[in-house]
Amino acid sequence: MNQDCIFCKIAAGQIGDTIYQDDEVTAFKDINPQAPVHILIIPNKHIASLNETGAEDQALLGQLILAAPKIARQQGLTAYRLVINTGAQSGQSVFHIHLHLLGGRNMHWPPG
């Protein structure tokens, strides 16, 4: 756990409200939603970004993606988009890797 990381504090149960948690991942609502349903799915282990991952993190990254359909069903979604921003220029503002689950409206392409 990174003591300065807000997402680490959420995963540890120190702050915020989670909507899903298991041994590997935690999920919670985004505070600045870009869709009617906007959930962030994070690893409980601190990893700054996708660029910081290594071979030992492959299974953990898979767990993030595998948690998404469970959470989507829990939220009543049958269609949704998954996004991982990597680096400040892509829009990553918290440097703890996180998967955005967006749904509840029609998604257009390209996203912008």
Contacts in CASP RR format, 6 or more apart in sequence:
PFRMAT RR
TARGET T0000
AUTHOR 0000-0000-0000
METHOD contacts of the structure
MODEL  1
MNQDCIFCKIAAGQIGDTIYQDDEVTAFKDINPQAPVHILIIPNKHIASL
NETGAEDQALLGQLILAAPKIARQQGLTAYRLVINTGAQSGQSVFHIHLH
LLGGRNMHWPPG
1 8 0 8 1.000
1 11 0 8 1.000
1 12 0 8 1.000
1 46 0 8 1.000
2 8 0 8 1.000
2 46 0 8 1.000
2 96 0 8 1.000
5 46 0 8 1.000
5 94 0 8 1.000
5 95 0 8 1.000
5 96 0 8 1.000
6 15 0 8 1.000
6 94 0 8 1.000
6 96 0 8 1.000
7 40 0 8 1.000
7 42 0 8 1.000
7 46 0 8 1.000
7 94 0 8 1.000
7 96 0 8 1.000
7 98 0 8 1.000
8 46 0 8 1.000
8 96 0 8 1.000
9 15 0 8 1.000
10 16 0 8 1.000
10 18 0 8 1.000
10 26 0 8 1.000
10 28 0 8 1.000
10 42 0 8 1.000
11 21 0 8 1.000
11 26 0 8 1.000
11 42 0 8 1.000
11 43 0 8 1.000
11 44 0 8 1.000
16 28 0 8 1.000
17 28 0 8 1.000
17 29 0 8 1.000
18 26 0 8 1.000
18 27 0 8 1.000
18 28 0 8 1.000
19 27 0 8 1.000
19 28 0 8 1.000
19 29 0 8 1.000
19 39 0 8 1.000
19 71 0 8 1.000
19 74 0 8 1.000
19 75 0 8 1.000
20 26 0 8 1.000
20 27 0 8 1.000
20 41 0 8 1.000
20 67 0 8 1.000
20 70 0 8 1.000
20 71 0 8 1.000
20 74 0 8 1.000
21 27 0 8 1.000
21 44 0 8 1.000
22 63 0 8 1.000
22 67 0 8 1.000
23 44 0 8 1.000
24 43 0 8 1.000
24 44 0 8 1.000
24 45 0 8 1.000
24 60 0 8 1.000
24 63 0 8 1.000
25 41 0 8 1.000
25 42 0 8 1.000
25 43 0 8 1.000
25 44 0 8 1.000
25 63 0 8 1.000
25 64 0 8 1.000
25 67 0 8 1.000
26 41 0 8 1.000
26 42 0 8 1.000
26 44 0 8 1.000
27 39 0 8 1.000
27 40 0 8 1.000
27 41 0 8 1.000
27 42 0 8 1.000
27 67 0 8 1.000
27 71 0 8 1.000
27 101 0 8 1.000
28 39 0 8 1.000
28 40 0 8 1.000
29 38 0 8 1.000
29 39 0 8 1.000
29 40 0 8 1.000
30 38 0 8 1.000
30 39 0 8 1.000
30 40 0 8 1.000
30 100 0 8 1.000
34 100 0 8 1.000
34 102 0 8 1.000
35 81 0 8 1.000
35 102 0 8 1.000
35 103 0 8 1.000
35 104 0 8 1.000
35 105 0 8 1.000
35 107 0 8 1.000
36 103 0 8 1.000
36 104 0 8 1.000
36 105 0 8 1.000
37 75 0 8 1.000
37 77 0 8 1.000
37 80 0 8 1.000
37 101 0 8 1.000
37 102 0 8 1.000
37 103 0 8 1.000
37 104 0 8 1.000
38 100 0 8 1.000
38 101 0 8 1.000
38 102 0 8 1.000
38 103 0 8 1.000
39 71 0 8 1.000
39 75 0 8 1.000
39 100 0 8 1.000
39 101 0 8 1.000
40 98 0 8 1.000
40 99 0 8 1.000
40 100 0 8 1.000
40 101 0 8 1.000
41 64 0 8 1.000
41 67 0 8 1.000
41 68 0 8 1.000
41 71 0 8 1.000
41 98 0 8 1.000
41 99 0 8 1.000
41 100 0 8 1.000
41 101 0 8 1.000
42 64 0 8 1.000
42 96 0 8 1.000
42 97 0 8 1.000
42 98 0 8 1.000
42 99 0 8 1.000
43 57 0 8 1.000
43 60 0 8 1.000
43 61 0 8 1.000
43 63 0 8 1.000
43 64 0 8 1.000
43 97 0 8 1.000
45 60 0 8 1.000
46 96 0 8 1.000
47 53 0 8 1.000
47 57 0 8 1.000
47 60 0 8 1.000
47 96 0 8 1.000
47 97 0 8 1.000
48 95 0 8 1.000
48 96 0 8 1.000
48 97 0 8 1.000
49 86 0 8 1.000
49 87 0 8 1.000
49 92 0 8 1.000
49 95 0 8 1.000
49 97 0 8 1.000
50 84 0 8 1.000
50 86 0 8 1.000
50 97 0 8 1.000
51 86 0 8 1.000
51 87 0 8 1.000
52 97 0 8 1.000
53 61 0 8 1.000
53 97 0 8 1.000
64 97 0 8 1.000
64 99 0 8 1.000
65 82 0 8 1.000
65 99 0 8 1.000
68 80 0 8 1.000
68 82 0 8 1.000
68 99 0 8 1.000
68 101 0 8 1.000
71 101 0 8 1.000
72 78 0 8 1.000
72 80 0 8 1.000
72 101 0 8 1.000
72 103 0 8 1.000
77 103 0 8 1.000
77 104 0 8 1.000
79 103 0 8 1.000
79 104 0 8 1.000
79 107 0 8 1.000
80 101 0 8 1.000
80 102 0 8 1.000
80 103 0 8 1.000
80 104 0 8 1.000
81 100 0 8 1.000
81 101 0 8 1.000
81 102 0 8 1.000
81 103 0 8 1.000
81 107 0 8 1.000
81 111 0 8 1.000
82 99 0 8 1.000
82 100 0 8 1.000
82 101 0 8 1.000
82 102 0 8 1.000
83 99 0 8 1.000
83 100 0 8 1.000
83 102 0 8 1.000
83 111 0 8 1.000
84 97 0 8 1.000
84 98 0 8 1.000
84 99 0 8 1.000
84 100 0 8 1.000
85 91 0 8 1.000
85 92 0 8 1.000
85 100 0 8 1.000
86 92 0 8 1.000
87 95 0 8 1.000
END
